[in-house]
Amino acid sequence: MTLETWLNKVKKTISHSFDHSVHVAPPTKKPLVIKRQKVGVLAFEIARIMPKLTHLWRFLSDENITRLRNQSICLEGVRKIVSNKDAFLLGLARAEMVEGLRVVAVSVSRLSKKCEDTSLKGFDTMLDVFANTGHDPYSWVLTLKDMEVKIKKMERYVMDTTTLYKEMDELTIIENKIKKLLNSCKNKKDHEEVINTTKEQQKILDLQQKLILQKQQVKYVKEKSLWNRSFDAITSLLASSIFTILSRIKIVFGINHQSWNVELKQPLIKSHQENNEITHGFFETNSKILKPSSSTLGYAALYLHYANLIIVMEKMIRSPQLVGLDARDDLYSMLPNSIRSSLRCRLKGIGFIASDPVLASEWREALGKILGWLSPLAHNMIKWQNERSFEHQNQLPKTNVLLLQTLYFANQDKTEAAITELLVGLNYIWRFEREMNAKALFNCTHNFNSNKDSDHTS
C-alpha cells in the first residue's frame, strides 16, 4: 500500500465518520410544521447580551436601590463637586440605567427582524410605545416571579453557550492537528518508511477517534445552548426581559403610567418628572440627562486625566519622602494651564522654608480630609471607564459604579480648586520631608566626624 493510498483511506474514514456523527436519519413523515430559523453562530453575540440584562435586573433589586438612595448619592465627594440635589442625582442614576437598556434593545431589535412572528418583528416600535405610554398589548411585562425564572434560564443559556465556544475551539485544534500531521506525512521522502512507522499511523487514528468524539460533544452542547434556539424563541425571551426591566425602572423611580402587568409596589424613589417623558419621549429625555453641562469635567473631557492626576497625588501624599525631583517634575507636567495658574497664585509669598512640624501635621490632616472625599470619585472614574472601554464592552461590569459616583459630572472649578489645595499641601510636606532628611543627614555626618576627631585626639 502506497502512502497516498493509505492517507486517502484515512481521509475517507474521517469524512465518513463526520457524516455519520453529524447527520441524523430523516424523521418519519409528519404534518407540515413551520421550521423556524435557528440563531446559529449569532448565539455568541446573544450570549454577550443576556448578562447585561441579568446585571441590570439584579441592580434594580430593592436592596440595591435602597443603597443608591441612602449611600451612593450621599457620598461626600458627590455632594461637594457633583450636586447636593437628590432629584438630580437620582435622575442621573435612572438615565444611566435606561441608556444601558436602550443599547441592549438596539441589538435585540436587529435580531427581531429575523423573526417569523410579526409582533416580534415590531419589537422596537412596541418598546417606544411602551416606554412613552406604558401600553403593553402583547403582555410582555412579566411578574417578578416569572422574571426570576427567565433570568435563571438566560444564565443557563449563557453558560451552555460559553461551553459550546470552548468545545468548538477544541474541535478546531484537533482538526488542525490532523491536517498538520497529514501534510507532514505527505512531505516525507521515504514513503515506505512512513507506511512502516506505526507510530505515525497511530497518531492519526487516535486523533481521528478524538475528533469523532469531539464532534459528538459539540452536537450535544449545541442542542442545549442558544445555537439551536429559534430567533422567535430568543427574541421573545429578550423582549419580555427588556419590557420587564423597563417597567421595574419606572416603578422604583416612581414613574407610573395607567396600566402595568406587574406586582406593583410603592416606589422606592419618588419622581417629579412623570409627565416629562411622555411629552418628549422617554429614551430621548434620559439620553439628554446624561449629556454633561458646560461646567463639568465631562464636557471638558478632563475626567480621566484628573482621575489619574488625583491618584498620582494620593500616592505621593502617602509617601512624600519617596518622591524624587523627577516624579515632582512629571506631576507638574500633568497639570493643565488653569491649575498651574491657580497654583502659582497660591504659592506666592509662602517662602522656601518648610521646617514647622506643626504646620506639616496640619497639612497632612487637611490633605487626608480632601482625599477622603475626592479619591473615591477618582478611583470610581477609572473603574467605570475600564469596565466600559472598547476592549471590555462585551464583558459584564464587575461593579455597580454609576457615573454620578465619578468625576464625569463633577464641577470643573470646584474640582480644580480641590486639586490645587492638594498640590499646595503636597508641596509643603514634600519640602518638609526633604529638609528633615537633610537635617538628619547633616547631624549624622556631624556626629560621625566629631567621633572620628575624638578618636584621633585620644
N, C-alpha and C positions, 0 to 999 in steps of 0.2 A: 504494500500500500504506500503510495507516494504521500508526501507531506500535504500537497494541495487537496488530495482526495480526503485525507483524514480531517483537515481543517474544515472543508466543505461539509463533511458529515457532522462535525461538531456544531457548525453554524445552523444546519438544518434541524438538528436536535434541539438547539436552543430556541430557534424560531418556532418549532412545533410546540415546545414547552410553553413558550409565551402565549401562543394561541390557545393552547389547552387550558392555561391558568386564567386567562382573561375572559375568553368568550364563554357564554353560558348558553345552554340549549334553548332554542326558541320556545316561548310558552305556548301552551295549547290555545286553540282559537277561543277568544272571549269576545263579549260585546265590545264595540268600539269605545275606547276611552281616550280622552284628550291627553296627550303626552305633554306635560309642561316642561319648559326648558330649564335645565339644571344650571346652577351658578358656575359650576366647574372651577376654573382657575381663579375666578373672582372671589372664591372662598377666602383667599388670603387677605384681600382688601377688606372684606366684610369682617373678618376676624380682628382687624385693627379698628373697625368702627364700634363694635359691640362693647369693648372695655370702656370706651369713652362714655357710653350711655350708662353702664353699670356704675362708673365712678360718679357721674352726675347724680344718679339716683341715691347712692349712698351719702353723697354730700348733702342732700336735701332731707336727711333724717331729722327728727325733732331735736335730737341731741346736738347735731352739728349746727343747726340753725339757731338754737339757743346759745351755743358757744359764739356764734357770729355776732349775735345781738349783745351778749354780755361781756365778751372778751375781745374779739377781733377788732371791732370798731372803737373799742375803749383803750387801745394801745396808746401810751403817752405820745409816742412819735407821730402816730396818725393824727391825734388831736392837735399837736403842736404845728405840724407843717403840711398836713393834708386838709383836714376840716374838723370842726368840732360839732358839726350838724349831723345828727343821727340819720335823718331822712336822706340827705345827700349820700352819705356813706353806704347806707343800705341800698340805695338806688344803684350805686356803682357795683355792689355785690350782685344784685339781681341782674343788671345789664350784662355782666361778665358771664353769668350762667346762661342767660338767654342767647348770647352770642356764641358760646360754646355749643349749645344745642342747635343753633341755626347752621353752623358749619357742618355738623354731622348730618343735618337734614338735607343739605345740598348733595352730599354723597348718596343718601338714600333716594333722593329724587332721581338721580341718574339710573339707579337700579330699577326704580319703579317703571321706567319707560320700557323695560323688557318684560313686564308682566302681561298676563293674559286678562286678568281681572281689570275691568275698566275703572272701578273705584280706586284701585291701587295705582293705576296709570295717572290718575289725577291727584296723587298724594300732595304735591307741592301747593296746588290750588286750595285743597281742603285744609292744609296746615295754615295757610294765611287766613282763611275764613275763620278757622278755629281760634287762632291767635288773637284775631281782632274782635270776634263776637262771642266765642265760647260755643258756637254751633258745631255739634258732633253727630252728623246724620248716620254714620256707619258704626257708631258706638265703639270707637277705637280707644277711648279712655277706659282704662281698667281700674278695678278696685285695688286698694293697697295690697290685699292678699294675693290677688291674681298677678299683680305686677311682680311680687316677690318670686312667684313661680316662674314667670318669664325671665327674670334676672338670672335665676339658677340655670334655666335652660340655655341662655346665652353664654353663661360661664362654661357650661359643659361643651357647647359647640366650639368655643374658643380654644378650650383645652384639647379637644379632639383634632381640631384643625391645625393647631400647633404641632401636635404629634404627627399628623399627616405630612406636614412640611419636612419634619426630620426624617420620616420614613422614605419620602420621595428623594430627599437628598442622599440618603444611604443607598437607595436604588441606583441613582446616577453614578455614585462612586464605584459600585460593583460593576456596572456596565462599562465604565471607563477602564477598569482594571482588566476586564476580559478583552476589550479592544486592544489595549496596550500589549497584552500577552500574545494575542493572535498576530498582531503586527510584528512583534519580536520574533515569533516563530517563523514568519514568512521571510524575514531578513536573514535567517540563518543560512550559511553557505552549505553546510553539510547536512543534506536532507535526511539521510539515513540515521545520522547521529540524533537528530531531533525525534525521529519516529521511535528510535530505540530508547529514548530517555523517558522513562515512565514518570519521572518527576514533573516534567513539563505538561504531560498529558493529564496527570492527576490534578495539577493546579487548575487547569481549565475546567475539568469535570467538577471539581469542588466548587469553583466559582459559579459554574452553571447551576448546580444544585442550590447554592446560596441565593442566586438570582431568582430562581423559581419561587423559593420560599418568600423572598422579599417582595416579589410581585403580588403574591397572595396576601401578604401583610398589608401592603398599600391598598389593595382592593378592599380588605376588611375595614381598614380605618376610614377609607373614603365613604363607605356606607354609613358610618357613624357621624362623620364630620359634616361641615357645611357644603362640601363639594357636591354631594348627591341630593341636596335640597333644591327645590324649585325656586325661581325668582319670586313667584307669588307667595310661597310659604315664608320665605325670609323677609321679604318686603313687608308682609303683613305683621310679622313679629317686630320688625324695626319701627314701623309706622305706629303701631299701638304703644310701643315704648316711648317714642318721641311725644306723642299726644299726652300720655300719662305724666311724663316728666314735666312737660309744659304746664299741664294742669296743676301739678304739685307746686311748681314755682309760683303760680298765681295764688294758690291757696296760702302758702306760707308767707308770702309777701302781701297778702290781703287784697289781691286784685281779683274780684269776683264778677262773673257775668251771670246772666239769668239762669242758665242750666248747666249742671255738672253731673256726670255719671260716676262720681267718686264718693268715698266716705268723707263727707265734709267735717272739718274741724275748725275751731276758732283759729284765725290766722295768728301765727307767732309774731308776725311783724305787721303793723298797721301801715297802710299806704294812703297817701293823699293825692294819688295820680291815677285813680281808677278809670276816669273817662279820657284821659290824655292819649292812652294807647289806642283806643277805638278811633279817635279822630285822626291821628297821624299814622297809624299803623304800628302794631306792637313791636315787630322786629326793627323797623326803621327808627322808632323812638329810642329803643335800647342801644342801638348802634351809635346814635348821636351822643348818648350819655357817656359812652366810652371814649369819645374824642376829647383829648386834654385841652384845657383852656390855655390862652396865650401866656399865663403867668406860671405855668407848671414846667417841671423838668421834662415831662413827656413831650410837650410842644417844642421845647428847645433841643430835644434829642440828647439830653445830657444825663439821663437817669442811670445808664450803665457806667458811664465814665465816673460819675460822682459816687456810685456804689463801690466801685473799685478803689477810688481815692480814699473813701472813708475806711474801708477795710485795711488798706495800707497804713493809714494813720493810726488805726486801732492797734495794730501790731507794734508800731513804733512807740506809742504811748505806754504800752505794757512793758516794753524793754528798751527805754531810751538809751541805756548805757551800751547797747549793741548796735546803735545806729551810727554808721560812719558818714564821712563827708560826701562820699559818692551817693549813698542812699538818700541823704538830705537833698542833694542836687537833683536826683531823679524825681523825688517828691515835688520839688519846686517846678520842675519841667512839666509836671502833670496839671499844674494849675492853669485855669483859663484866665484871660486878662482881667475879668471882673473881680475875681478873688485876689489876684496879685495886687490890684489897685487898692482894695479894701485892706489887705494885709499890710501893705506899706504904710497906710494911714494909721493903722493900729499899733505898728511897731515904732513909730516916731516918738522920740523922747523917752523910750524905755531904757536906753543905755545898753552897755555891753557887759555889765557885771550881773551875774546871776548866782549869788552866794548865800541868799537868805533861805534857810531850810524851812522856815515857817511859811514863806510865800510859795516855795516849791510844793509843800504839802497841800496848801490851799488850791494850787493849780491842779494837782493830781486829783483832788476831790472834785473839783469843778469839771475836769475833763471826764472823769468817771461818770458823772451825772449826765453829761451830754451824750457820751457814748451809750449810756444805758437806754436812752430812748431813740437815738439816731442809728446806732449799729444794727438793731434788729431789722429796720427797714432796708438797710443796705444789703444785708445777707438775704433777706426775702427777695430782693430785686434780682440777685444772682440766681437764686433757686428758681424763681418764676421764669426767668429768661432761659436758663438751661433746660428746663422741662418743656419749653415751648419753642425752642430753636428749631431750625430746619432739620438738623440731624436727629432731633428727638421728637419730631412732630407726630410720628406714628407710634410713639411709646406712651404708656399710661403715666400721668403725673404721679409722683411718689408722695407729694404733699398736698395739703388743701390751701396753699398760699394763694390769696387773691390779690389783684392789682392794687386794691386800696391799702394793702398792708406793705406796699413797696414805695419806692421813690417816684414812681411814674406820675402820680397825681400831686406830688409834693410841690409846694410853692417855691419857686426858684430863689427869690430874695431871702426867704427865711432859711432855706437850706444852706445857701452860701454864707449867711451870717453865722450859722452854727459851725460850718466848716472853718471859717475864718477864726472863730474863737478857739477851735481845736488847734489850729496852726499856731496861734499866738501862745497858747499854753504849752504846746509841744516844744516850741522854740525856747521857752524859758527853762523847762525841766531838762531839755537836751543840753543846754548850755550849763545848767546847774550840775548835771552829772559829769560833764567834761571838766568843769572847774574843780569839783570834788575829787575826781580821779587824778587830775594834775596835782592837786594839793597833797593827796595821799602819796602819790609817786615822789613828789618833792621831799616830803617828810621821811619817806622810806630811804631815799637816796642820801638825805642829810644825816639820818641816824647811822646809816651804813658807813659813811665817810667819817663820822665822828668816832665811831667804834674802831674804825681802821686806824685813825690818828692816835687814839688812846693806846692801841696795841703797840704802835711804833714807839710811842713815848715811854711806855713801860719796858 
